[in-house]
Amino acid sequence: MNTTPIHRAPDSSSARQTLALAGVFQAANLVDELARTGQVEPRAWETLIRATLDTDPESFEAIYGGHPNNLRRGLDVLEAVVGRKQANPVVLRYGFSLLLLMNKLRNNPAMMAALGQQLSRIQGQAEHFGATHENVIASLGEAYQETLSTFKTRIVVHGDPSLLQSRMMPERVRAILLAGIRFALLWHQQGGRRWKLVFQRGALKRALDQLG
């Protein structure tokens, strides 16, 4: 399917890294919101889920739906990472934990292959039911649980205990975490590294300015 993006992001490695990193921290933001309130902003949620399912996008922009505002939640968190806004320490912890888990996944080719096979199967479900159908979300959550949840390093989500135990909530949280891993891998593929977040904050700030 050939789609024309509404807005094309600046064609630079810094912009692509920033958008991919925004996806990571958007996932962190939504996990926190979901755990505390039981609700998520639909546009931000759908962007993450569709990106997770689209493992062979026709362009970089297609991954996030062609407009940076689809990653606005994550871009706003990055403003806190570079010190321009007040940071939510829980969201930052989730985000940096996702980057750590991504590195563990990269170093485990067998798990990468197994996750790829599961996503191929789930893509068929999504074509039948729709990307955000609860059957698809349940399968994404199961894929996360069977792979990334087996690492000793895990992301412990804190929130309202009654919400976290409600129907479909664990699956939704895990599906968002899987989306965060998808964007973390994308960030790494675009040249993103954790040390750059410390030593190249100027480049991140300029990219955020470009992306509005």
Secondary structure as GFF3:
##gff-version 3
##sequence-region A 1 212
A	DSSP	alpha_helix	13	37	.	.	.	ID=ss1
A	DSSP	alpha_helix	42	53	.	.	.	ID=ss2
A	DSSP	alpha_helix	60	63	.	.	.	ID=ss3
A	DSSP	three_ten_helix	68	71	.	.	.	ID=ss4
A	DSSP	alpha_helix	72	81	.	.	.	ID=ss5
A	DSSP	alpha_helix	89	106	.	.	.	ID=ss6
A	DSSP	alpha_helix	109	129	.	.	.	ID=ss7
A	DSSP	alpha_helix	134	146	.	.	.	ID=ss8
A	DSSP	three_ten_helix	148	150	.	.	.	ID=ss9
A	DSSP	alpha_helix	161	164	.	.	.	ID=ss10
A	DSSP	alpha_helix	169	189	.	.	.	ID=ss11
A	DSSP	alpha_helix	194	199	.	.	.	ID=ss12
A	DSSP	alpha_helix	201	211	.	.	.	ID=ss13
###
